[in-house]
């Protein structure tokens, strides 16, 4: 019974990834960036301003900026960990050997994805002591903290799935990385551009009419943007402002959750189907 749920690919990838020196050097660099930011923020707020004390409002500002910084690091690091998962095996000429084993395509793809996600979750957990400073000074609710970390988890799984898909359908790791980072630019930057362009057009049309605003396309671009969702979580009043602009009261986290779950399922489905595209049968 346990053999059906065992995944040798996942176990092998976890051992290789967590025993590699470059993995923990990357973790050290990640924590160093966060520590430098926190130390610099505390120094600016206490010494350079002449107040010599740290207020709860400053604590919330540190939490907000730290959350945005960590989201940026997650979006930057995840493609590097997943975009070469399958293409590297192909370049090393070990993919054919892996495909001749009894492991199914689903086990191989899920194992590669979960090993990368496990390391990214380790990075998020390693940064928890820095967040303890926020709770020490106050100004942040536990619900916001939990929501932010759930946002991290959903986003990194979706990005990892995109990287796995491109790594499967492309032959070169560099091409897969470029395509994955391109997808990140679209989700993080292009969608924001489309949103602001839609808001500008909506304001221009509203200037000529007194009708109630209704902009589902603009709402959709905001709903799938990680930065927009994070802003509405950190500042709930921004959600009310967004509702007044687009005329839709549905919280954007609902659309975000549905979209990224569907995106994850689609990318994994394509990766599983294309892994053995040149073979007569698919596992």
DABEL-V363464 format. One record per residue. N is the residue number from 1. SS is DSSP state (helix for helix, strand for strand, loop for the rest). PHI is phi as a letter, one per 30 degrees, with the letter a starting at -180 (NA if undefined). OMEGA is omega as a letter, one per 30 degrees, with the letter a starting at -180 (NA if undefined). Layout:
BEGIN
n:N ss:SS phi:PHI omega:OMEGA
n:N ss:SS phi:PHI omega:OMEGA
END
This chain:
BEGIN
n:1 ss:loop phi:NA omega:a
n:2 ss:helix phi:d omega:a
n:3 ss:helix phi:d omega:a
n:4 ss:helix phi:d omega:a
n:5 ss:helix phi:c omega:l
n:6 ss:loop phi:d omega:a
n:7 ss:loop phi:b omega:a
n:8 ss:helix phi:e omega:l
n:9 ss:helix phi:d omega:l
n:10 ss:helix phi:d omega:a
n:11 ss:helix phi:d omega:l
n:12 ss:helix phi:d omega:a
n:13 ss:helix phi:d omega:l
n:14 ss:helix phi:d omega:l
n:15 ss:helix phi:d omega:a
n:16 ss:helix phi:d omega:a
n:17 ss:helix phi:d omega:a
n:18 ss:helix phi:d omega:l
n:19 ss:helix phi:c omega:a
n:20 ss:loop phi:d omega:l
n:21 ss:helix phi:d omega:a
n:22 ss:helix phi:d omega:l
n:23 ss:helix phi:d omega:a
n:24 ss:helix phi:d omega:l
n:25 ss:helix phi:d omega:l
n:26 ss:helix phi:d omega:l
n:27 ss:helix phi:d omega:l
n:28 ss:helix phi:d omega:l
n:29 ss:helix phi:d omega:l
n:30 ss:helix phi:d omega:l
n:31 ss:helix phi:d omega:l
n:32 ss:helix phi:d omega:l
n:33 ss:helix phi:d omega:l
n:34 ss:helix phi:d omega:l
n:35 ss:helix phi:d omega:l
n:36 ss:helix phi:d omega:l
n:37 ss:helix phi:d omega:a
n:38 ss:helix phi:d omega:l
n:39 ss:helix phi:d omega:l
n:40 ss:helix phi:d omega:l
n:41 ss:helix phi:d omega:l
n:42 ss:helix phi:d omega:a
n:43 ss:helix phi:d omega:a
n:44 ss:helix phi:d omega:a
n:45 ss:helix phi:d omega:a
n:46 ss:helix phi:c omega:a
n:47 ss:helix phi:d omega:a
n:48 ss:helix phi:d omega:l
n:49 ss:loop phi:d omega:l
n:50 ss:loop phi:i omega:a
n:51 ss:loop phi:d omega:l
n:52 ss:loop phi:i omega:l
n:53 ss:loop phi:b omega:a
n:54 ss:loop phi:c omega:a
n:55 ss:loop phi:c omega:l
n:56 ss:helix phi:e omega:l
n:57 ss:helix phi:d omega:l
n:58 ss:helix phi:d omega:l
n:59 ss:helix phi:d omega:l
n:60 ss:helix phi:d omega:l
n:61 ss:helix phi:d omega:l
n:62 ss:helix phi:d omega:l
n:63 ss:helix phi:d omega:a
n:64 ss:helix phi:d omega:a
n:65 ss:helix phi:d omega:l
n:66 ss:helix phi:d omega:l
n:67 ss:helix phi:d omega:l
n:68 ss:helix phi:d omega:l
n:69 ss:helix phi:d omega:a
n:70 ss:helix phi:d omega:l
n:71 ss:helix phi:d omega:l
n:72 ss:helix phi:d omega:l
n:73 ss:helix phi:d omega:l
n:74 ss:helix phi:d omega:a
n:75 ss:helix phi:d omega:l
n:76 ss:helix phi:d omega:a
n:77 ss:helix phi:d omega:a
n:78 ss:helix phi:e omega:l
n:79 ss:helix phi:e omega:l
n:80 ss:helix phi:d omega:a
n:81 ss:helix phi:d omega:a
n:82 ss:helix phi:c omega:a
n:83 ss:loop phi:d omega:l
n:84 ss:loop phi:c omega:a
n:85 ss:loop phi:d omega:a
n:86 ss:loop phi:c omega:a
n:87 ss:helix phi:d omega:l
n:88 ss:helix phi:d omega:l
n:89 ss:helix phi:d omega:l
n:90 ss:helix phi:d omega:a
n:91 ss:helix phi:d omega:l
n:92 ss:loop phi:d omega:a
n:93 ss:loop phi:i omega:l
n:94 ss:loop phi:c omega:a
n:95 ss:helix phi:d omega:l
n:96 ss:helix phi:d omega:l
n:97 ss:helix phi:d omega:l
n:98 ss:helix phi:d omega:a
n:99 ss:helix phi:d omega:l
n:100 ss:loop phi:d omega:l
n:101 ss:loop phi:d omega:a
n:102 ss:loop phi:d omega:a
n:103 ss:loop phi:d omega:l
n:104 ss:loop phi:d omega:l
n:105 ss:helix phi:d omega:l
n:106 ss:helix phi:d omega:l
n:107 ss:helix phi:d omega:a
n:108 ss:helix phi:d omega:a
n:109 ss:helix phi:d omega:a
n:110 ss:helix phi:d omega:l
n:111 ss:helix phi:d omega:l
n:112 ss:helix phi:d omega:a
n:113 ss:helix phi:d omega:a
n:114 ss:helix phi:d omega:l
n:115 ss:helix phi:d omega:l
n:116 ss:helix phi:d omega:l
n:117 ss:helix phi:d omega:l
n:118 ss:helix phi:d omega:l
n:119 ss:helix phi:d omega:l
n:120 ss:helix phi:d omega:l
n:121 ss:helix phi:d omega:l
n:122 ss:helix phi:d omega:l
n:123 ss:helix phi:d omega:l
n:124 ss:helix phi:d omega:l
n:125 ss:helix phi:d omega:l
n:126 ss:helix phi:d omega:l
n:127 ss:loop phi:d omega:a
n:128 ss:helix phi:d omega:l
n:129 ss:helix phi:e omega:l
n:130 ss:helix phi:d omega:l
n:131 ss:helix phi:d omega:l
n:132 ss:helix phi:d omega:l
n:133 ss:helix phi:d omega:l
n:134 ss:helix phi:d omega:l
n:135 ss:helix phi:d omega:l
n:136 ss:helix phi:d omega:a
n:137 ss:helix phi:c omega:l
n:138 ss:loop phi:i omega:l
n:139 ss:loop phi:j omega:a
n:140 ss:loop phi:b omega:l
n:141 ss:loop phi:d omega:l
n:142 ss:helix phi:e omega:a
n:143 ss:helix phi:d omega:l
n:144 ss:helix phi:d omega:a
n:145 ss:helix phi:d omega:a
n:146 ss:helix phi:d omega:a
n:147 ss:helix phi:d omega:l
n:148 ss:helix phi:d omega:a
n:149 ss:helix phi:d omega:l
n:150 ss:helix phi:d omega:l
n:151 ss:helix phi:d omega:l
n:152 ss:helix phi:e omega:a
n:153 ss:helix phi:d omega:a
n:154 ss:helix phi:d omega:a
n:155 ss:helix phi:d omega:a
n:156 ss:helix phi:d omega:l
n:157 ss:helix phi:d omega:l
n:158 ss:helix phi:d omega:l
n:159 ss:helix phi:d omega:l
n:160 ss:helix phi:d omega:l
n:161 ss:helix phi:d omega:l
n:162 ss:helix phi:d omega:l
n:163 ss:helix phi:d omega:l
n:164 ss:helix phi:d omega:a
n:165 ss:helix phi:d omega:a
n:166 ss:helix phi:d omega:l
n:167 ss:helix phi:d omega:a
n:168 ss:helix phi:d omega:a
n:169 ss:helix phi:d omega:l
n:170 ss:loop phi:c omega:a
n:171 ss:loop phi:c omega:a
n:172 ss:loop phi:c omega:l
n:173 ss:helix phi:d omega:a
n:174 ss:helix phi:d omega:l
n:175 ss:helix phi:d omega:l
n:176 ss:helix phi:d omega:l
n:177 ss:helix phi:d omega:l
n:178 ss:helix phi:d omega:l
n:179 ss:helix phi:d omega:a
n:180 ss:helix phi:d omega:l
n:181 ss:helix phi:d omega:l
n:182 ss:helix phi:d omega:l
n:183 ss:helix phi:d omega:l
n:184 ss:helix phi:d omega:l
n:185 ss:helix phi:d omega:l
n:186 ss:helix phi:d omega:a
n:187 ss:helix phi:d omega:a
n:188 ss:helix phi:c omega:a
n:189 ss:helix phi:c omega:a
n:190 ss:helix phi:d omega:l
n:191 ss:helix phi:d omega:l
n:192 ss:helix phi:d omega:l
n:193 ss:helix phi:d omega:l
n:194 ss:helix phi:d omega:l
n:195 ss:helix phi:d omega:a
n:196 ss:helix phi:d omega:l
n:197 ss:helix phi:d omega:l
n:198 ss:helix phi:d omega:l
n:199 ss:helix phi:d omega:l
n:200 ss:helix phi:d omega:l
n:201 ss:helix phi:d omega:l
n:202 ss:helix phi:d omega:l
n:203 ss:helix phi:d omega:l
n:204 ss:helix phi:d omega:l
n:205 ss:helix phi:d omega:l
n:206 ss:helix phi:d omega:l
n:207 ss:helix phi:d omega:a
n:208 ss:loop phi:c omega:a
n:209 ss:loop phi:b omega:l
n:210 ss:loop phi:c omega:a
n:211 ss:loop phi:d omega:l
n:212 ss:loop phi:d omega:a
n:213 ss:loop phi:d omega:l
n:214 ss:loop phi:a omega:a
n:215 ss:loop phi:b omega:a
n:216 ss:helix phi:d omega:l
n:217 ss:helix phi:d omega:l
n:218 ss:helix phi:d omega:l
n:219 ss:helix phi:d omega:a
n:220 ss:helix phi:d omega:l
n:221 ss:helix phi:d omega:l
n:222 ss:helix phi:d omega:a
n:223 ss:helix phi:d omega:a
n:224 ss:loop phi:c omega:l
n:225 ss:loop phi:c omega:a
n:226 ss:helix phi:e omega:l
n:227 ss:helix phi:d omega:l
n:228 ss:helix phi:d omega:l
n:229 ss:helix phi:d omega:l
n:230 ss:helix phi:d omega:l
n:231 ss:helix phi:d omega:a
n:232 ss:helix phi:d omega:l
n:233 ss:helix phi:d omega:a
n:234 ss:helix phi:d omega:a
n:235 ss:loop phi:b omega:a
n:236 ss:helix phi:e omega:l
n:237 ss:helix phi:d omega:l
n:238 ss:helix phi:d omega:l
n:239 ss:helix phi:d omega:l
n:240 ss:helix phi:d omega:l
n:241 ss:helix phi:d omega:l
n:242 ss:helix phi:d omega:l
n:243 ss:helix phi:d omega:l
n:244 ss:helix phi:d omega:a
n:245 ss:helix phi:d omega:a
n:246 ss:helix phi:c omega:l
n:247 ss:loop phi:i omega:l
n:248 ss:loop phi:b omega:a
n:249 ss:loop phi:c omega:a
n:250 ss:loop phi:d omega:l
n:251 ss:loop phi:e omega:a
n:252 ss:helix phi:d omega:a
n:253 ss:helix phi:d omega:l
n:254 ss:helix phi:d omega:l
n:255 ss:helix phi:d omega:l
n:256 ss:helix phi:e omega:a
n:257 ss:helix phi:d omega:a
n:258 ss:helix phi:d omega:a
n:259 ss:helix phi:d omega:a
n:260 ss:helix phi:d omega:l
n:261 ss:helix phi:d omega:l
n:262 ss:helix phi:d omega:l
n:263 ss:helix phi:d omega:l
n:264 ss:helix phi:d omega:l
n:265 ss:helix phi:d omega:a
n:266 ss:helix phi:d omega:a
n:267 ss:helix phi:d omega:l
n:268 ss:helix phi:d omega:l
n:269 ss:helix phi:d omega:l
n:270 ss:helix phi:d omega:a
n:271 ss:helix phi:d omega:a
n:272 ss:helix phi:d omega:a
n:273 ss:helix phi:d omega:a
n:274 ss:helix phi:d omega:a
n:275 ss:helix phi:d omega:l
n:276 ss:loop phi:c omega:a
n:277 ss:loop phi:d omega:a
n:278 ss:loop phi:c omega:l
n:279 ss:loop phi:c omega:a
n:280 ss:loop phi:d omega:a
n:281 ss:loop phi:b omega:l
n:282 ss:loop phi:c omega:l
n:283 ss:loop phi:d omega:NA
END
